[in-house]
Amino acid sequence: MNTKTMAICTLIAGSSSALFAGLYGDTPNATHAWAVHDNNRPNPSVIQAEAGKIPSDAVVLFDGTSLDAWVSGKDSGPAKWKLIDGAMEVVKGTGEIRTKQSFGDCQLHIEWASPTVVAGNGQGRGNSGIFLMGQHEIQVLDSYDSVAYADGQAGSVYAENPPLVNACRKPGEWQTYDIVFHQPVWNGDTLVHAGSVTVIHNGVVVQDHWEFEGMTTHCRRRPITKYENKLPLRLQDHGNPVRFRNIWIREIPSRYANTTHGGPGVKEADVMALRKETAAKLFAAVDKNNTVDALRKMLEIISYDKNESYMKAVTDLSDLYLSKVAATAPDKLTGLKGEIIAIRNDCNVLIRNNVVEENFKLKAELQKVIDVNGFEKKK
């Protein structure tokens, strides 16, 4: 083993790995931490989910047996609403209730029923509200065969956006809201994304990724202001005996938290840190005893991080491989056809994505071999 080979083996230390399948998707960039179709990208966590059942990763906020997950919004003491037939019912004058636990971006399931006996009109009829992070209200109201201002009907983002349709059931019947909520995203004091909400009322989309215009208010418009990253969920006491049941919530990552795609809030430094971490893991697993595998892995690694040591390893391995090809007898070279074309293709992906220059030596030399030997000529 010559000095250069020994240096490469010292540099590329780690356990053996399976033969690399090759580069073919667009590589990582300033706002994408992984390549397209990247096998190194973490897979989603596995949960158990069945239709009509609570997902295994959900937090149950009310199962019909107690109000232990809630406190009074007035004094932070025990919630003063009453339990009745597996539901909790608003007790007029006791005030709103809020969760003990705080949440941010979430998927929320909640069921509600307005009073069977209709009393009042408009906003005085079966009125309550669901305040996401205590800031943005999704209106609860008996809007069945009832007249009320559009941005205050059931399923509205209160005082902002009416529901797309009125999907309300009859008074006293149980109704469902399934809500996906993303809070506003800030960069210092600059709002970069207003946040959004999707609401499905009784199986029908009534808010389709509505981007918030402001904070929930009454009569006047109020711009979005910064608030904590996690806050309690609140349910409103509007003086009507509205009932709630089967409440569960799943926290979901911020749409910009994992730095896997472009958009407001993605920081290039965070993306690069993730790319460097991936490169280091790949580097530690390179098979030092397999020149072809090591070379192809190093080409993948520099798509994540072109640091000096990685680039030197690519140069040294390229020279070693090109020497091997040059030393191969012409009648034996056909046996290397597959790997030569595969490495050339890896180089093409890197060139296409501006990771290496168009005149990248490894690609240029292998292309000559391919052309001279007619490896890509149609028979």
Buried (B, 14 or more C-beta within 10 A) or exposed (E): EEEEEEEBBEBBEBEEBEEBEBBEBBBBBEBBBBBEEBEBBEEEEEEEEEEEEBEEEBBEBBBBEEBEBBBBBEEEEEBBBBEEEEBBBBBEEBBBBBBEBBBBBBBBBBBBBBBEEBEBEBBBBBBBBBBBBBBBBBBBBBBBEBEBEEBBBBBBBBBBBBBBEBBBBEBBEBBBBBBBBBBBBBEEEEBBBBBBBBBBBBEEBBBEEBBBBBBBEEEEEEEBEEBEEBBBBBBBBBBBBBBBBBBBBBBBEBBBBBBBEEEBBBEEEBBBEBBBEBBBEBBEBBBBEBBBBBBBBBBBBBBBBBBEEBBBBBBBBBBBBBEEBEEBEEEEBEEBBEBBBBBBBBBBBBBEBEBBEEEBBBBEBBBEBBEEBEBEEEE
